[in-house]
Structure formats: C-alpha cells, structure tokens
Amino acid sequence: MTAHLLTLLTAGDPLADAVIAELDLHGTPARQALDAGLSNGLAGLGTEPPTAVAALLRHLETPPAWVDPLMLHRGDVTSLSIPPMWFQLCSVTSALAHTYSSRATAQQLARTGRTTDLAAPRLAEAAVWARQTVRPGGLLRGRPGYLATVGVRLHHARMRADAIEDWDRGAEGLPTGQLDMARSWLGFTLTAFRALDAVGIGVTPDEERYLYQYWSYVAHLLGLDESLHRDIGDHAGAGRLLDLLDFTTPAPDENSRALTAAMIGAQARALAGTPGVDLSEEQLRHLIHSVLRRTFGEESADRLGIPAVPSSTDLIPLISRLNREARYWQTYSPAAAHEARRRALAGPAQQLKAAAVLPRGCSHRKATEGARPDAVAA
C-alpha cells in the first residue's frame, strides 16, 4: 500500500482537471452547460456539452454498484445524531486542522490571501458544506449537498491548475492532489469522531460502519481514488490509512500553524457570539485547544502549534462526563435517536446552549466539585 500511495503523490483528478481546462478555454458556454448539467442532469441538456463537462457529469450520475439508494435518502444518520454545537466545535474544527496539517495544502492556501482575513469565511464554508452533505437527500443530483461537494471537487482542481506551473513536484507532492484530498476526507470521518469522543460523544460499531459507507460515496463525488477509501469500513481501517499518509507527508510548517491558529480564533469568536452560549471567547479557545490536543495527540498538536491547556481551566473532564450521560439517554431507544436527528436538522440555534455543558451561571470550579473522580475524557 505504501508503494501505491507514492504513485498517488503527484496524482490529481483527471476528470475535474479536464473540466477546469475546458472552462478556461470555452468560458461562459462551458460554465453554463456545467451548471445546468449539475442541476438537471446530463440528459436534461438541450445540446451536447463540452467533452470534459460531459465526462464529469456521466461519472457523477453513475453511482458505484455498492451504493444503497436508500442510504442517500436517509442522509448520514451517524453525523446527524450529533448535537449541532458539538458538530461545529469538534467535527468542523478538527477536520480543518487536520487538512491544514498538510504542508502542501497549507502553503497553497497561504498564497491565496491573508490568513486571518480568510479564516472565518473558510470555517463557515466548511461548516455549511458538511451540513448540506449529511442531510437526508443532500447528495441526490441537483440537491445542495451534491452541488456543494462537486463544487469542492472543482475548487481543488482550480487550485491545482493555479499552482501547477510553479510548484515543485518533489517530495511534497501535488498540491490538493489525491493524498491531500484523502487527508481532508479523513478529517470529516476519523478525525472528527476522535474529537467528538474526546468530549464524551461516542458512536456504536453499527453507526461507525454506516458513517464510512456514506462517506465512501462522498469520496466518489469528490473524485477520490477508490483504492483510498472503498475498503475502509471503520475507524480502525481509517487509522491505518492515516498512518500511511503521515508516513508520506512532511511535517506541518509555519503556514500550517498560522492557518490552524486563525481558524481556532475564528471558531471561538463565532461560537461566543451565538445566543445561548455561556462560555467566553477565551474559554471556548481553551476548550478547542483541549479537544484538538486529545484528538491529535501531544506531539502532533505541538507541531501544529496548539497550546496546552492548564488543568485548572480544562473543561473536558466535566464535559465528557455530562455528554456521555446525555448521549446515553439521547440514543437509548429508536424514538430518542429519531428526535436527536430531528433536532440536528433543525439547525444549530436549536441546541447551541451552554447549559448542556455547564449549568447557567455555574463556574468551572463549582461544577467540578460534584463530579466523580472517574469522570475523565476519552
């Protein structure tokens, strides 16, 4: 497998890369054909689209034999069972930090503009894409998740096209190529659920298998080489792929650290400004640091510049205990699980309540006095 990964080090996405070249060549007519085909399907176009656009549409509209159509109508029920606040704070934050740990991706993103100015828009875009992707029916042709996922794929292709002329194709590989796309995919599967487990939100083996079945189709839409994702059915398999990626990926650099710090700051500011959240921006920043250090491990967190959190201000032990108890009652019956998904679909405003973490007005010191000594983070 390691030898195969090395062959993918400079591999892009031929279908999407060809579309970008065609858009540059034909301009507005090609763009209009692509937009219409994505919304209405290849068969719905009145005239034959450009060659590369047609090839991409045929690929997108031909689901692999292993795809369960009912799964697409249900959506990612595993991710939908996560309260929106924790999905945003844990899943999206850890996924982006995981993406930024790629030196090639970080260098490319750093070229696009000031890190601090772009942190909040990138965070918002990632959160919207993830939510659209997991919603019931979101990945059906023409639906928001489908359009957004193909948009991400074409954005990666545009980044490759912009960088290819002056990029060194040596050890760091092709920017936003197959291995970087695989890293991003693992960010919203393995890494996201490691972060959730750190705050006491775990999933069952069945939920884990469903997650990877669903996200394998997301990988198909993203143009990820099937050899990288098709045989992964649980966190253990995803962990083996991540170990191989880490083996072939250079350590994070100053761009990785700058992007990560700016994203954490933007996330803390955004959550602190949300009605019903009783934690300050500083407390939220410490909470995110603590989650990420547990997610990535001390050594990797240090490489990303994520600071350690003093035990006196670390909320994770208490949060983990409360979330594990809440998760039990939330999923102990099919009816309770259905209600959890319904609330998740209603949007973050329905569950962004710090009272789910700490009683309103309760200090960390007072809350922890009543916690059991065995209430530790996962």
Order of alpha helices (4+ residues) and beta strands (2+ residues): alpha-alpha-alpha-alpha-alpha-alpha-alpha-alpha-alpha-alpha-alpha-alpha-alpha-alpha-alpha-alpha-alpha-alpha-alpha-alpha
